[in-house]
Amino acid sequence: LLSQKILALVTLTPIFIIVAYVALLYSRRQIHTLFMLIGQLVNEGLNNILKQYIKEPRPHGCKHSGYGMPSSHAQFMGYFGGFCILWSL
């Protein structure tokens, strides 16, 4: 199904964003891009710490290992969206 392929690509969005950070840093060398990348990496570290602290199991039947809450994808995109909104103000 086409919708499954589109959703599969959407789940890869964080990887596309990290690649875009690196490409922007390499081509433009702007300090705000560096801060955005560093903030995103700190956010990922915070996510791992929160997962170990909260220890919420993943839903039954999930094939992934590890804890499920907080969602890495949701936190990643939340930081990205928040940074973009604040940057545009």
Summary of the structure (lengths in Angstrom):
residues: 89
radius of gyration: 15.3
end to end distance: 39.7
largest distance: 45.3
contacts: 194
relative contact order: 0.12
helix: 74%
strand: 6%
